[in-house]
Amino acid sequence: MDPPPPVRPAGETSQTLDRGLRLLHLVADAPGGLTVTEAANRLGIGRAAVYRLVTPLAGHGMLRRDTDGRLRLGAGVLQLARRAQPLLAEGALPALRRLAEQAGATAHLTVVEGGEGVALAVVEPSWTSFHVAYRTGARHPLERGAAGQAILAGRTGAAGPVSTVGELQPGAYGVAAPVLGVPGLEASVGVVALAPLDTDAVGAQVLAAATAVAAALR
């Protein structure tokens, strides 16, 4: 019978977990990846300690080392993110329903995935004769459309609504605002319509919805 694994003090286990999570955040914030030395310097620990963190994280697919030996996020992080997406959508739906009915336009929650904006949840208004059909899962560059531009604005701390015309679909009008204050989430809430929108009134509604979504997801 194999001997039982050594029992680590609770404080040591918590410290290891904290360092592992901090390492994941550091790598996630480094587009070009991190060397072990860079990670050690930023964590304030030795290279050997970083290697001890990397081994189990790589085993679970959370980290990987590229051909240059730099640490990068692994596919396991994407798998966790995809499993969390239904929970995000569920939490956002009440605010999206209110927004769609108020604005008379298709409301959506857009999140960042792979450097693009992805429509995670879409709600259409119930009382309009015509509205934009916006497919859940639709992807677009962050630089195009109100949803992506709102996310980019949110990266600078700007919370105000963003409006665009015809950038993703000819003749479509969009207004969106970033979802701020939810750790690990880059997202926006917005509406899209076939007719011009009152940017002041709808902008206020979108901003209120984005605030409500952030509160629901914290």
N, C-alpha and C positions, 0 to 999 in steps of 0.2 A: 504494500500500500504506500502510495506517495505521501511524503510528509505534508502537513498543511502549510499553506503559504504564510510567510511571516506577517504578523499583525502590526500595522503601522499606527502610530498615534493619530487620533482624529485631527489634531492640528496640522500634522505633516500631510495627511491626505487632502485636507482642505486647501493647503498651500499649493500642492501639486495640481489640483483641479483648477485653482485660480490661475496659476501660471499657464496651464494648457489652454484655458479659454482666452487669456490675454494674448497668447501666441497666435491663436486662430484669428483674433481681431487684427493683430499687427499684419499678418500675412494678407488678410482680406483688404486692408487699406493700402497695400503695396502692389500697384499694378504690375510691376516688373519682378515681383517676388522678393524674397529676402535671403541673404546668406545666413548660415548658422551664426557667424560672427556678428552680423548686424542684429539678428534676433537676440543674441546673448547681451549685446550692449544695450538694447532698448528695454529688455526685461531686467537688466541689472543682475544677471546670473552668469555662471560659467558656460563655456561651450559644451562641456560634458553633460550639464543639466539640461541644456536644450536638446541634445541628442536623446536623453531619456524621455523627454516630452514628445519628441517627434516620432519615436518608434511606435507607441500605442496609437497615436493619432493617425499615422500612416497606415497602421494595421486595420483601422476602422474606415479608411478611405477619406479621412478628413483633410489630410495633408499629403503632398507628394513632393518629390525632388525631381526637378527637370534635368536635362542633360548637362547643364552647367552647375548642378548641385544646389540651385536656389530653391527655397521652399515656396510652394504654391498651394492654393486650395485644391483639395481632391474632389472627386465626383460624389463622395458621400455627403458633402455639404449641399450639393444640388438636390440629392435625393431627400434630405431632410426638408429643404425649402419647398419642394413639390408637395410633400406630405402636409406641410403647414398651410399651403395655399387654400384648401377648402375651409379651414378654420378662419383665415383672413376674410375670405369672401362672405362667410356666414356672419361674421361680426360686423361687416360693412353694410349688409343688405338693408337693415331698417333705415339707415340714413340715406342710402341710395333710393329707396322707394319714396321717401318723403321728398327728396330732391327732384325726382322725375315727375311727381305729381305737381309740385310747386312750379317748376320751370316749364312743364309741358314739353319736355325734351328727354331724349335717351340719356340716362345717367350711367356712369361707369367708374370703377376703381381700376386704376392702372398701376402696375408695379414694374420694377426694373428686374429683368432677367437676361443674363448674357449681354449686358450693355444696351439692350433694347427695352422699349416699353411694351408691356403685355397686358391686354385687357383681362383682368382676373374675374371681374363680376360686372354684369350689365343688367340694367333694369329699364324697361320701356314704360312710358306713361300710359295710363289706361283710358284717358278721355280724349286724346287727340285723333284727328282723322288720318294724319300722316305723321310719321316720325322716321328717324334714321334707324336702319337695321345695322346694329353694331355687334359683330360676332365675338363672343367670349373666346379668348385665345389669340385674337388678332394681334399682330406684332408690328411695330413701326420704330423708326429711328427716334431717339429722344429729341433730336433737333427739329423734328417736324411735328406739328400739331400741338394744340394747347396742353394736352395731357403730359407729353414729354417735356415741353418747355417749362411747365410748372414744376416738374421734378428737378430740372436743372436749376431753376430759380431757388427751389428749396435747399439746394446744396449750398447756396450762399446765405441762407437764412431768410430769404425773402418769402413772406407768407401770402402776399396779395394775389388775387386772381389774374390769370393770363388769358387773353383771347386771341383767336386766329380765325382766318377765313380760307377755306379751300385748300389747306395744306396736305390733308390726307385724302380727302374726297372732294371733287369739284362741287362747289355750291353748298358745302357744309360749313356751319358756323360752330365754333367750339369755345368753351370757357372752362378753365380748370384751375385748381388751387392745390398746392402740395399738402401732403399729410405729414405733419412735423411732430417730433417728440416721441416717436415709437422706435426704440433701439433696434438697430439691424434692419429697418424697413425703409426703403425709398419708394414712395408711392404718391399718387395724386388722385383727386376726385374731380370729376368734371361732367359736363353735359355737351351733347352735340345735337344740332337741329338743322332743318332744311331752310329755315328762314332766319333773318337777322335777330339777334338776341339783345335784350336790354342789358347791356353789360354792367350797369350799376346795380340793377335789381337782381339779375341772375348771378352776378359776381358775388353779391352778399350771400345769396342762397348757397352757392357753391362753397364759399369760405366757411359758412356755418356747417355744411355737411362734412367738409374735410376735418373740421374741429371735432365733430361728433364721431367720425370714424376713428380719429386718433385716440379719443377717450375710450372708445369701445375696444380698441386693440392693445391698450397699455396693460 
